[in-house]
Amino acid sequence: MAIITTSANELMQPIHDRMPVILEEEDVAGWIAPATKLEKALAMLKPCSSARMVVGPVSRLVNSARHDGPECVARVSQMVPDQS
């Protein structure tokens, strides 16, 4: 498995200069098809539209691979200091 990154979109730029590539739904089949030409596949590696995303605080549980559940990405009302 690999996470392919690209430059950050407008929403992500204040957080980081890179972000994971998020494929458009219509590109998924082409991405996994062995016959897809390299140029077409590379064109899919672009920042996701900011309109498809939301930003908000989440639990610090997301910072550890030991945690894997919906509580990692559940929106929290405020950031609290890390207790670990």
C-alpha positions in Angstrom: 0.0 0.0 0.0 1.1 3.5 -0.7 -0.3 7.0 -0.2 0.4 9.3 -3.1 0.5 12.9 -2.3 0.1 16.1 -4.3 0.3 19.8 -3.6 -2.3 21.1 -1.1 -5.5 22.7 -2.3 -6.7 26.0 -0.9 -8.4 24.4 2.1 -5.3 22.4 3.1 -2.6 24.9 2.5 -2.9 26.5 6.0 -2.4 23.0 7.5 0.3 21.5 5.2 1.9 22.0 1.8 0.9 18.4 0.7 -2.2 16.3 0.8 -3.1 12.8 -0.3 -4.5 12.4 -3.8 -8.2 11.8 -3.7 -9.4 10.4 -7.0 -12.5 11.7 -8.7 -15.2 8.9 -8.7 -15.1 8.8 -12.5 -11.3 8.2 -12.4 -11.2 5.2 -10.1 -11.8 2.5 -12.8 -9.2 4.1 -15.0 -6.7 4.3 -12.2 -6.8 0.5 -11.5 -7.1 -0.5 -15.2 -3.8 -2.0 -16.5 -4.5 -0.5 -20.0 -4.6 3.1 -18.7 -1.8 5.1 -20.4 0.8 6.6 -18.0 -0.1 10.2 -19.1 -3.7 9.7 -18.3 -2.9 8.2 -14.9 -0.5 11.0 -14.0 -3.2 13.5 -14.9 -5.4 12.0 -12.1 -2.8 12.9 -9.5 -4.1 16.4 -8.7 -5.4 18.2 -5.6 -9.0 17.3 -4.7 -11.5 20.2 -5.0 -11.8 22.1 -1.7 -15.6 22.0 -2.3 -15.5 18.3 -1.6 -13.8 18.6 1.7 -14.5 19.9 5.2 -12.0 20.9 7.9 -12.5 20.7 11.7 -10.8 19.6 14.9 -10.6 15.8 15.6 -9.3 13.9 18.6 -5.6 13.4 19.1 -6.3 9.7 18.8 -5.7 10.1 15.1 -2.0 10.7 15.9 -1.4 7.1 16.8 -1.7 3.9 14.7 -2.7 2.1 17.9 -6.2 3.7 17.4 -8.4 2.7 14.5 -12.0 3.6 14.7 -14.6 6.2 14.0 -13.6 8.1 17.1 -10.4 9.1 15.4 -12.2 11.2 12.9 -15.2 12.3 14.9 -15.4 16.1 15.2 -14.6 17.4 18.6 -15.7 20.7 20.0 -12.3 21.8 21.1 -8.7 20.7 21.0 -7.4 19.3 24.3 -3.8 18.7 25.3 -2.4 15.3 24.5 -2.8 13.0 27.5 -0.4 10.3 26.4 
